[in-house]
Amino acid sequence: MINGPTLILRALRYYGQKAVIGQGTNEQILNFFKASGHPEITEDEIPWCSAFINAIVIGCGGPATKALNARSWLKVGTVIEKPDFGDIVVFWRGTKEGWQGHVGLVVRLEGIRLWVLGGNQDNMVEIKEFNTENVLGYRRLEW
């Protein structure tokens, strides 16, 4: 069975991949878009957190959204209240009711602090600390 830890291991292969600001493009980030079904994307400065998670999940044979908006991940998997290692987390950005968001994989939850492995975090694949107050939801993918 594929589960969260498997997703984390696959995602860690790309740790440190970084978008190129200005002239140039990181081809690996373009590959995340291609794996997500979006070969028309030809630059890495377009928000790519959902493309990264799609590429990871698809690479593991899982149920991906193939959408480039982070909030699309609220429509897959099982809704959970308390996440475990490797579960999907979706955050709101801008306003809670708006369309903007961020998606990543839960590494650790400690009180209101959440460490997330994701793409397009400081323009790169990294583990970053977030506050849980902006969480829209958690999803568990198992197949």
JOLIN-V907911 format. One line per field, one symbol per residue. ss: DSSP state (@ for helix, = for strand, . for the rest). phi: phi as a letter, one per 30 degrees, with the letter a starting at -180 (. if undefined). burial: b if it has 9 or more other C-alpha atoms within 8 Angstrom, else e. A space follows every 50 residues. Layout:
# JOLIN-V907911
ss->???
phi->???
burial->???
This chain:
# JOLIN-V907911
ss->...@@@@@@@@@.....=........@@@@@@@@@.............@@ @@@@@@@@@..........@@@@@@..===.......=====........ ==========..=========..========@@@======...
phi->.dbeedddedddecejdbdcdidjbdddddddddddjbdddbbccdebdd dddedddddcicdcdiccceddddcbicdbcbdcejddbbccbibdddcd abbacdcabbiccbcbcachchibdacbdbcddcddlbbccba
burial->ebbbebbbebbeeebebbbbeeeebbeebbebbbbbeebebeebeeebbb bbbbbbbbebebbebebbebbbbbebbeebeebbbbbbbbbbbeeeeeeb bbbbbbbbbeeebbbbbbbbbeebbbbeeebeebbbbbbbbbe
